[in-house]
Amino acid sequence: MGRSTPLRGRSDQLSLGLAVLRRTVRSGQSGIVLVTGEPGMGKSALLDALTCEAAPLGFVVGRSSVDEIARTTPGAPLLMALRSGPLASAGAGAGTGAGAGTGEIAELDGLAARPLTFMDRIGEILERAAADTPVLIAVDDVQWADQLSRTALSALPGWLAGHPLVWVFTSRDADCPVFRDLTARTTPSTPVTVVPVAALGGDDVLQIARDRLGRPPSEPVRRMLDGVGGSPFLAVQLLEGLLRAAARGEPADRVPDEFIAGVRRSLAGLDPAAADVVRMASVLGRTFAVDEMAELLAPRHDHASVATGVEAALASGLLGTLGHRIGFRHDLVRETVYGALSDGARRRFHRGCAAFLIDGGHSPLEAAPHARLSVTPDDEACVRILRDAAEEAVPALPETAGKLVTEAFRLLRPGSRTWRETGEHCVDVLGRVQRAADAVHLAQTLLRRTSEPEATARIQVLMSRALWLTGSLGDSVERIGRVLALPGISPALRARLEAARALALTGHDATAARAVAPAALQQARAVDDREAMVLALQAVGEVGRNSGHHVDAMTAFRELRQLEGVNHVAGEIIELQLLDRYEESEALIAAALADARDEVEAVRPSLLSAQMWHDFNLSRLDDAESGARALISMSQELGGHVYELDAVVVHASVCALRGEWEQAKRLVADRESRSKADDGIRKPSLRLMRGWFAAAEGRPADAVDILAPVLYTARESRTCWPWWPGWTRLLLAIGTAAGDERFAKEALTLAEEGAARNPGIASYEGIAYQTQGLARADLTLLERAADTLGRSPRPELQAGGAADYGKLLAARGRRAEAAVHFDRAWAIYDRMGARPAQDSLHRAARKAGIRRPEWSAGAGNARPTHGWAALTDAETRVAALISAGHTNRSAAAELGVSPNTVGTHLRSVFAKLDVNSRVQLVNAHRNRTDETFGIR
């Protein structure tokens, strides 16, 4: 291969990248190459060299770069890579191994607002492309990647682990988000190779000079080369300038510090139309066609002048042809031209770019970077672009949305015509992207300058949502009360205020909330205001859930789902589970997952959370753990943490049930270190977990101290956690062990009230009998508990009822009867893998003189950490499907889970089997099958 001169001295770096490519060809293993270095050091040239070397090795290549100005365009680098050259043409055929057809790639343009779907589709395309041939995805300058691209480039290598896929990224910043995420998540199946590209040594720079000049450089030239700082790009630019000067008979007297002046002189030598072409190109920030440039520069220049100007700019070397389009060959030239623009010219050109994009049907997000660089105070046209861009960015780019809408508001002075309207929109967007404190602060600013009752009411409703997120519910109730006292508020806004007040009361004053929420819902229905009904139904549902009235909660959440669609389905699913209606829960999850394909992206984490709880409650611990891990990963990738806390609790609970206490404690401690201040009030689940850990360590008194704030406020109905089946049994045991009669009595009362509020629900009624029987050592009550819990769909509760009854039977000397219930509980715990419960049962049986040798063989035997025996049932199913040729997506469809969950399983399979690719997994699976059937 003929390498470009800037690669002189880069043989070691090139060899590192080539080693990854060859390893992938040889083993089918994934690989990640991260190239980092200062501008002009040859990163792009190294990337070009690797892509050139990849084709002879059999790779299909997708190549793109990220632009500093147009970086807000969501997902652009990946879309460009899929559309580029060989990778795009790989999709021309159909069938296994085909890449993406043009129609399929075109569909991706409309998925930017649904990041998980966007990544799923790209993952599917790359998975198919990599089925028969290795694939190289190369992206230059990822330090400028937009939020969606950062998320995708960080997540997809892990999702597609084991495929023959190599990812090569360059960045000026070695600590940019993509590099940081990938190095933090490196595994044997997705190894990361870091290739630093530093300044060239003096000998390498001199060799570049010999190559370009055809002779050793003179002493003056050597002195000039000493000033390029080892930059191969600047060295080449200097040498080519010297050659051009010599050809014109001019002295070679320019020094590297004059590089910028040289670019400016080249620009000054162009006629006005050509110079404007170059300047506009530096502002546009991407390649262009002649027709596009003519439109951008009209009416300043006509089409013929622009076409002539483009030719002149190409002849000057400032611009170059890149495929069928035109642009700068190197960012340093563009940056130099851009930096030479006056402030007025820069704003004028950016304004032209924004108008060109909007008029051409491009999204506001594409126009926003230009709008924000062209605005002047009270520029309402640009403010509108930024507001529209923020609204578009909410689902996929919440961080960007918050920045854009805040910037739009700051551009307006309080006296501006749209100041308050923009401010209200800003509060709304900030609340939706979880920047609650900023939303509250801005709402207060608006309220100080607002005297109209209607505007005050609108702002207060928006503010109440933000206060709900911060946990400042008493403040919200008080503020809403003051606004409700104002005259002249319309019935619809008054209904919204009443509903918002009811919702705030659910976490502040449960008694008042229970009285107010139904009235707020009735008022919302009377005025037929959709927003008021949504708030009121949420309030009614929260009241029912927090107070343990789950039929009421389910009815409200069901109506909310029917009103708002799949966005709110998770609330109804959880209530079905709490009512022991797991068949309905499973059916609704399946239907919602199917419907969610055409709904907003935020629904996916909520459904994954509902599925996780479904599996956990049914003691499918492997599946629950996998779902929790996938949900934690998804939360971290998308930057939304609404469901991460529940996922951590489930993951830690699974570990605790298996006896993996240290891992459980690490999970909780890590989440607590990142908790917000209000989590201790509104999210007591972590406190419950810490109390459980303390009790398991033989510190019941400490457990009581930890758990008392949760238990004694449970009947105030500000949280649902203590009412969940199973906790009251544990709380009673802790209080009894600590000798704290008040604590134990409160747990018993809570269990009894839970049953009274959910009549006919086996899980609640059985727990009530169980706690009563334990508190009174009453065999009749424990027998009733065992029978009632035997009808519960929750295996752990079934086993607990049988175990407690068996232990009291054994203590009363009725060993034969006790053994029957011990055997039943043991079988359930064994299927669950609940080793601490098995150990407790084993000790009780031995104490009663009941011998079960088979228990001794199995008790306390932890699952191996490596090999086929280490795989969970879910992982075994995934390994079998992938070994049979399934893709992540087809395996997900077969198993009824998401492709992301399959990827989570697969990474675990690779680690446990010590394989790094699908090819190695297939071989391992074949060898295991051969051994099973005695084939050698």
N, C-alpha and C positions, 0 to 999 in steps of 0.2 A: 504494500500500500504506500502511496506517496503521501507522506504526512506534511502538514503545513509547517512552515518554519517555526512558529511559536511553540511547537512541541519539542524543539531541540532541548535536550536536557530533561525531558519528561519520561524517559524510558522506564524508570522505576515505577512512576505513578501509572503509566499505561499498562505495565506488567501486572500490577495489582488488580486493575479492572479486568484485564484479559483472563486472569486466573479465575475470577468469579464466573465469567462467561463459559470458560472451558469446563469448570466444575458442574455447571448447570447442564451443559450438553452431555457430560459423562454420567451424571447421577440423577438428573431430573430435579435437583434441589433448587429451591428459591435462593435468591441472593439480593442484597441491597448494597449499593455503592454510593457513598456520600462524598462528594468532591467539594472542598472548601478552600477559599483563598480570596485575597483582595482583588478588586477590579483590575483587569488588564493582565492578570497573571497566567492566563491560558486555560482557565476552567472550561470555557466554551470549546476551545480547540481540542482539549482532552476529551470532552463529551463527543465532539464530532468524530474524533479518531476511534472511540469505542463503538459508536454506531456503525462506522465504516467496517470495522473489524468483525462486527456481529453478523453481518449478512453472510460472509463466506462460512461462518460457523453454523449456519442454518437458522439464525434468528429471524423472526418477523419483528420489525422495529416500528415503534411509535415515538415520534420526537416532537417536542414543543418547548416553548420558553414562556416565562411569565413576565409581563410588562409592568413597570412601576405605576404607570398612570392608569391603565385599564384593569388594575388588579381587583377592582370590586366586582367585575363580571364573574358570577359564581360558577365554578367548575370549569372555566375556560381552558386551563392547561390540560386537563384530562380529555376534554372534548377535542382539542387540537391534536393531541397525541393519537387519539382513535381515528381521526380523519386524515392523518398524515401518511403519505406514501404507502409503503408495503403493508402496514397493518390495516389500512382502509381497504386496500385491494384484496387482502386475505378474506374479506367478507363477501367477495363476489359470488362464491359458491355457496352451496347449502350442505347441510348435514354435519356430522361430527367433525369437529376441528375447524369449522368455518368461523371466521371472525364475525364482525358486525357489518350488516348491510347498511346502505346509506339511509334507508328508512328507519332502521332501528337506532342508528346514531342520531338521526334527526329528532326522534322522540325524546332523546335525552335532554334536548334544549328546554323542554317544558317541565322538567323534573327538578329544577334548581330549588324550588320551594319545598321539596320532599327529600331531604338529604339521604335518608336511609334507602329509599327507593332508588334514588340516583346512584348510590354506591352499589346497591344490589344489582342493578342493571349493568353497570360497568363491570362489576365482578363477574357476572354471567358471560358477558362478551369476552372478557380476557380469559376466563376459564375455558370457553369453547376454543378460542384461538390457540391456547396452550395445550389443547388435547393431543395434537399431533406434531407440534413444532414448538421450540422454545420461543419466548416472547421477551423483547427488551422494551421497557418504557423509560425514556430519557426525558427529563424535564430540567431546563436551565433556569437558574435564578429563583429557586423556590422561596427565598426570603421574602419575595413580594407576593406570594400566593394569597388568594382570598380565603375567607374562613372555610367555605365549603371545600375548596381544593386542599387546604391544610388538613382538614378532617379526613378527606378521602385518601390523600397521599400517605397519611399516617396510619390509617386503618386497613386499607386494602392489602398491603403486603402480609399482614397477619391473617386476614380473612382468607387469602389465597395461598396460605402456607402449603408447601409441598408440591406446588405446580412448578413447571420449568419456566419461571418468570424472574427476570432480573430487573431491578429498579435502580436507575442511576439518576441521582439528583445533584445539582450544584447549588451552592449558596455562598454569598459573600460573608454571611454570618454563621459561624460554626455552632452557635447556640440558638438558631432560628427554631420556631416551634416544630416544624417537620423533622428536622435533624434531632431535636431533643426528644421528641416522642418516639422516633424509630430506635434510637440508641437505648432508650429506657426499656423498650419492649423486645429487644433482641432475644431470640431463642435459637437453639440448635437448628430448628427448621426454617428460621429466617435470619441467618447470620448477617451482620452488618460489617462492611469493610469501609473504613474511613480513609480517604485519600487527600491529605493536605497538599495544596499547591502553593508553595511559597515563591518568593522572588528567585529568579535564576542566579546562579553564580556567574562570576566574571568570565570564566572560560566559555560557558554556554552562550552568553551574550556575544562574545567575540566570534564564536562559531556561527551564530546567526548572521553577524556582519559579513563574514567570509562567504557564507552561502548567498547572501543578497548582492554583495558588491562584486563577487567573483575574484576577490583578492583580499589579502589581509588589510584591515582598516589602518588608515594613517593615524599618527599620534593625535592630531586635533579631533578626528572622529572617535578615537578611543576615549578621549576626555569627555566628549559629548555623551558617549554611551555610558560612561560612569554615572551620569545623572539620571538615567531612566529607572534607577532603583530596582533593577532586575525584572522589570515588566517586559515580557516578550512582545505584548501588543505595542507599547510605546517604542520599543526598540525597532520593530518593523516599520511603524509609522515614520519614525525619524529617518531610517535608512531609505525608505521609498521617497521621502521628501528630498533627501540629498541627491538621490538619483535623478529625480525630476529637475531639480535645480541645475545639476551638472548638464543634463540634456539641453537645458535652455541657455547654457553658458554662464550660469550664475554661480557665485561662490557658495560653497557649502558652509554657511556661517550661522545657521540657526541652531539653537541649543534646545534640549528637551523641555526646559521651562517655557519655551515659546510654542509648545504644541497647541495650546488653546488659541494663541494668537494666530497660528497657522490655519486652524480651522476657520477662525473668524475672517481671515483674509480670503480664504477660498469662498466663503459665503459672500463677502463683499465684492468679489469678482463676478458674481452672477448678476444678470439683469433682474429688475424688480419682481417679475413673475416667478422666475426660477428661485430667487431668494425666499419669496413667500412660500413656495412649495416646500423648501427645506425647513423653514421655520414652522409651518403648519404640521409637517410630518413629525417634528420634534414634540409638538404639543399633542398631536393625535395619539402617539405612543404605540402605534401598531402599523403593520403593513397596509398598503392601500392600492387601489386601482386608479388609473388615470381619471376615469369618470367620477370616482368618489372625490378625488382631489379637486376636480373642476367644480363640483357642487359645493365643496367646503370653501373655496375661494371666490365663488360668485357672490355679489356682482363686481367685486373688486377687480377680477380678471375674467376674460371670456375663455371659453373652452379651448380655443386654438392657442392662446397665450399660455395656458396651463400645460397643455400637451408639449409645447416647445420648451417650457420651463422644466418639465420633468426630464426631458432629454438632456438639457444642459446640466441639471443636477446630477444625473447619472454620469455624464462625461466628466464632471468635476471630481468624482470619486466620493463625494459626500453621501450619496445614496447608491444603493445597489439593487439589482434584481434578485429577489428571493422567491424562487419558483415562478409563478405567474403574477406575482405582486411585487411591490416596490417598498423599500424601507432602508433603515440604517443597517450597515453591516456590523456595527459594534455600538454598544450602549454608550461608551465614552464619547463618541462623536455626537450622538444625540444629546447627551447631557451637556456637552459643551455648547451646542447650538441653543439648547433650551435655556442654559444659564446666561447667555448673552442677550436674551430678550428683555426689553424694558417691562416694567410692571404693567403699563397700559397695554402694550402689545400682547403680553401673555394673557391678560384677561380677555382681550378681544378675540384672540385665537381660540381660547378655551370656550368662550361663549359660542363661537361658530361651531365648534365640535359638538357641544351639547345640543344645539338646535338641529344640527345635521343628524344626529343619532335619534332624537325624538321624532323629527319629521320623517325619518326613514323607517319608523316602526320599531326601533330598538327599545329595549326595556329602560325604564328610568334608572335602574341600577347601572347600566352601561353608561348612561349620560351623567350620572351623579359625580364621578371624579372630575369631570370637566366643569360641571355646574359649580361645585364647591371651590374651584380655583378661579372662577370668573366673577364671583359675586361681589357686590358692593352692598353696604347697609340698605335695608328695606327693598332689596331686589326680589320682588314677590314671584317673578317668573322662575328664578333659580330656586327660591324657597319651595315652590310647588314641586319642582323636580326632586329635591332632596326629601320632601315629605312622601312623595309617591315611591321613591326608591326605598325609604325606610319601611313603608308598608309592605313592599315586595320582599324585603329582606327578613321580615320577622320570622318566618318558619325556618329558613335555612341558615340565616346569618344574623342571629339575635344580637351579637355584639356589634356588628356593623349597623344594624337597624337603630340601636340606641345612640350610636355616635352620630348617624346622619340626622336623625330627628332632633337631637339636641343642638347640633350645628345649625339646622334650619331655624330653630326658635331663636338662637342667639343672634342671628342676622337681622332680626326685627326689633325695632324700638317699641316701647310700650304704646306709643301713639300711633303705630302703624295700623292700617286697616285690618289686617289679618293676624295681629299679634295674639289676641286671646284665642282665636280659633286654632292657630298653630300650636299655642301652648297647651290647649286641651288635647289635641292630637298627640303632642309630645308626652303628656302624662299617661295617656292611654297606651302608647307604644312602650314606654319605659316599664309600665306595669306588666305588660304581656311578655317582655323579655327578662323579667325577674329583677329589674333594677328598681326595686321597691323604694329604697331610701331616696334615690334621685327623684322618683315620681312624686313622693310625698313633699319633698323640698320645693319642687316646681309648682305643685298644686297650691302650696302655701303662698308662693309668690303671686300666683294668679288671683287667689282669693283676696289678698291684700289690696289689689287694684280692681276688684269687682264688687259692684253694689247691686247689680240686677239679680233678683231672686232666682230667675230661671238659670242664668249662667252659674250662679253660686251652687245651685242644686246639681247641675251637670258635673261641675268640677268635683263636688263632694262625693258623688257616686264613683267617679274615677278614682278619687283619693282613697275611698273605702276599700277598693280592691287592693291597692298598694299597702294599706295599713293591715289588711288581712294577711298579706305575705310577711310583713314584719312582726306580726304578733301583737301589735299595739291596738288591741281590740277595745279596751276601755276608752282610749282616746277616740277611736272611730265612733263608738256609740255616743259619746258626748258631743262630738262635732255634728253628727247627723241629727241629733236631737235639736241642736241650735238652729240648723237650717230648716228643719221641719216646722219650726215656730214662725218662719218668715211668711208673710202674705204673698199671694200672687204666683204660687208655684202650680204648674199645670198638673192635672191628675196623673198623667203618665210618669212625670218626674217624681211626684210624691210617692207613687207606687214603687218606683225604683229605690228611693231613699228608705222606705219602710222595709223593703226586701233586703237592702244592704245592711240596715240596722239589725234585722233578724239574724243575718249571717254572722255579723260581728258578735252578737250576743251568744252564739253557740259556743264560742271559746271564752266568753267573759262571764255570763250569768245564765247558767243552764235553765234555771226555773223560768226566768223571763223569756228566754229563747223559745221554750216549749209553748208558752202562751202566745208569743208574738208571731212566730213563723207561720202557723196556719192562717192567721189573719192577713199577713202580708201576701200569702199566696192567693187568698180569696180576693184581695184588693187588686193584685196584678191581673188576675183573670177578668175582673170586672172592667178594667180599662183596656184589656186586650193588648198589653205591652209586652213584647217578647223578651226584652232585656230584663224587665222586672220579674217575669215568670221564671227565667233562668236563675236569677239570684234567689228568688223565694224557694224554688224547688231544691236548690242546693242547700239552703238553710234548713228546710224540712228534713232533707236526707241526713244532713250532719247532726241535727237534733236526735233523730231516730238512731243513728249509728252510735253516737257518743253515749246515749243513755241506754243502749242495749235493746231498744225496741226495733228489731231488725225487719219486721214485716212493714212497719211504717216507713223505714228507711228505703227498703227495696221498692215500695210503691212510688216513692218520690223520685228515686233515681231512675226507675223505669220510665216514668213520664218525662223526665229530663232527657233521657236517651231518645225517646220518641220525638221530642221537640228539637233537639240539637244534633241528632244523628250519632254516629259511632264515636264522636269525640268524648261522650260521657258514658260509654257503655261499661267501663271498668267499675264504676261505682255500683251498678246493678249486679255485675258478676260477683263482686266481693260479698254483697249482701246475700245472694243465692248460696254462696258457700257457707256463710254464717248461719243460714237456715237449713243446712244439711241437704241442699238441693243440688248435688254435684253433677247429676246428669244434665240438668238444665244449664248449669254453669259451663260444662264442657261444650254443649251444643251452641251456646251463645258466644263462647270464645271462637269456635270454628267459624260461625257465621260472621262475626265481627272481623276476623282476620281476612275473610274473603271480601267483605264490603270495604275494608280499609284501603284496598288498592286504589280507590278513587277518592279517598278522603285526605284530610290534612295529615302531615307526617307525624305530628305530635302524638297521634293515637297509638303508634306502634309501641313506644315504651310502656304505655298504660296497659295495653293488651299483654305484653310480655310479663308485666308485673302480675296481672290477673292470672295468667297461666302458671307463673311461679308459685303463687299462693295455692292455686288448685292442686299442684303436684305436692307441695309441702304438706298441706292439710290431709292429703290422702297417703302420706308417708312414702311417697315416691322420692326418696331423698336424693338419689342420683340426678333425677331430672330436675328437681328443685334447685340443687346446687348448680347444675349447668345453666338453668335459667337465671339464677342470681348472678353468676359470673358474667353471663352475656349482658345482663342488664347493667351491671356495674361498668363493664367495658363500654357499652353504648352510651351511658351517662357521661363518662369521661371523654369519649370521642365527640359527642355532640355538645358538650358544655352545659347540659341541662341536668340538674341533680334532684329533680322532684321525686323520682322513684329510687334513687340510689340508696337512701337510708333503709327503705324496706328490704332492698336486695341484700344489703350488708347484714341486716337482722336475720334474714332467712339463711344466708350462707353461714353466719356464725352459729345459728341454731342447729343447722345440719351438723356442723363440726362438733358442737357440744353433745348432741344426741349420739354421735359416734365415739365420743370420748376424746376427741382431738381438742382439748381445752386450750392449749397454748395458741393454736391457730385461731380459735374462736376469739380469744382475748385480744390477739393482735388485730383482728379485723375490727372489733369494736373500738379499741384504743385509737386506731388510725382514723376511724370515722369521727370519733369524739374530738380529735385534735383539729378537725376541719369543720366542726359544727359551728353554727351561728348561735348567738346568745339566746335566742328564743327557743332553741331546740329543747332545752331542759324543761320548758313549760308545755310546748305544743307537741313535742316528739319524745314522750317518755319511754319509748321502746328501748333506747340505749341504757336507761337507768334500770329497766327490768332485766336486761341482759346482765348488767354488772351485778345486780343482786343475785341472779341465778349462779353466776360464777363464784361469788363469795360463799353461797350456801354449799356449792359443790366442793369447795376447798375446806369445808368444816368450820366456817365462820358465820353461823346463823345470826349472831347478834349484829355483826357488821352488815349482813344482808338486810336485816330489819331496818337499820339506819338508812341504808341506801333506798329501800323500797317504800318506806313510810310515806314520803310526799306523794307518791303515785297512788298508793292504796287509799289513803285518807281523803283524797280529792276525787276518787273515782266516781262516787255517786253524785258529784256536782256536774257530771256528764260533760266535761270539757275534753275528754279524750276517750277513744273506744278501746284502747289496749287492755286495761284490766278486765274488761268484760269478755274478751275472747276466750272461748273454751280452752281449758287447760291451765291458764294462769292462776285461777283461784285455787285449784288443787295444790299447786306449787307454793303459793303464798301461805296457805294454811299450814303446810308442812314446815315452812321456814319459821312461821310464828310459833308453832308447837316446839320445834327444836330449840328455839331461842328462849322458850319459857315466857313469851310475851302474850298473855291472854288477850289483851285488847287487840293486838295485831291479828291473832288467829281468829278472834270473833268477827272482826271486820271482814276478813277474807270469807268466812262462812256466810255472813250476811249478804255479801256481794254475790256469792254463788246462788243463794236462795232467790235473790231479787232477779238475777239473770234468768233463772228458770221461770219465775212468775211473769217476766216480760216477754218470754218466748214460749208460751205454752205449746205442748205437743212436739217440741224439738228435742230429739233424743239426746243430743250432745249437751244441751243446757240442763235438762231434767236429770240426766245421769250424773253430771258433775255435782248438782245440788245434793242428790242422794249420797254420792261418794264423800263429799266434804262433811255432810251431816254424820255419816257412818263413821268416818275417821275421828271426828271431834268427839263422838260419844262412844266409840268402840262398839258400835251396834252392828251385829252380824246381819240382822234383817235388812237394815238400810243398805249395807254393802252388797248384800245379795241382790236387792232391787237395783242398786247402781250397776252391778255387773250385767244384769239382764237388760237394763235400759241402754247402757253404753254399747252393749252387743248389737243394738240396732242402729247405732251411729255409723255413718260411713267413714269415720276417721279411725284408722287402725290404732294409732297411739292411744286414743281414749279407750278403745276396746281393751287393749292390753293392760292399761292402767287400772281399769275397773276389775278385770280378772285377777291381776296381781294383788291389789289391795284386799280383795275378798279372800283370796287364797292365803295371804299372810295372816289375817285374823283367824281364819279357820285353823291354820297350823298352830297359832298361839293357843287356841282352845283345845288342841289335841286331836282335831279331826283331820288326820294326815291324809287319808285316802281322798277325801273330798278336796282338800287343799291341793293335792298333786294334780287333780284334773284341771283346776284353774291355773296352776303354775305352768302346766304343759301348754295350755292355750296361750297364756301371755308370752311364754318363751318362744313359741312358734312365730308369733307376730313380731316380737323384738328381733328375732333372728332374720326374718325377711327384711326388716327395716335396716338391720346393721346397727341397732342401738345397743352398743356394748355396755355402757354404764348401767342401763336398765337390766340387761342380762346378768351382769355381775351382782347387782342388788338382789335379783331373784334367786341367783345361785346361792348367795349367802343365807337367804331366808330358808331355802329348801334344806341346805345342810344343817342349819340350826334346828330344823324340825325333824331331822333324821330322814329326809327324803333324798334318795340317791338317784342321780341321773348321770351315769358315766358319759353319755353323749354330750351333755352340757359341758362337762369339763374339757372335752376335746375341742369344743367350739368357743367356749367363753373367753372373751378377751383377745381372741386372735384377730389382729388388725389385718386389713387387706394389704397385700404387698404393695410396694411403691413402684415396682418395675415389672415388666413382663405382661403377658396376656391376662394373668390372674389379677393384675392391678386395674384392669379396665372395668368401668361400671357397665351396667347393662346397656345404657344409652350409648356409651362409647363403643361397645362391642358391635351394636347395630350400625353405627356410623362407619366403623372400620370395615364391616362386611360390605356395606353398600358402596363405599368408595373403592374397595378392592374389586368389586364387580363392575366398575367402570362408571359409576354415577358421578355427576358433578355435584357441587355443593347444593345447587338449586334443586336438582332432581332428587337428591337424597332428602332435602328438607321437605319437598312435597310428599315423598314416601312416608316420612316420619311425622308429618303434620307439625313441623316446627319451622323457624325462620332459617334462611341460609347463614345468618350471623351465628345462630346457635350451633349449626353444624360445624362452622369454622371454629367455634370455641371447643367443641368436642374433639375436632380433628387435631388441634394443637396439643391437647392433652394426650391424645393417642400417640402422636409422634414422640412426645417427651417420655411417656411410659414405656414405649417399645424401642426407644433409642433409634428411631428412623427420622430422616430429614426430608423425605420426598414421597410422593404417591407411588412412584416406582418401587421404592424400598418397602413401602407398606404392602403393596401387592405381593412382592416376593415373600415378605414375612407371613402374610396371610396364607399364601400357597404352601409354604413350608409347614405351617401349623396344621393345615388340613391334611397334608401328606402324612405327618406324624400321627395324626388322629386315626387315620385308616391304615397305619402300618406300612405306608409306602416309603421306600428308601431310594 
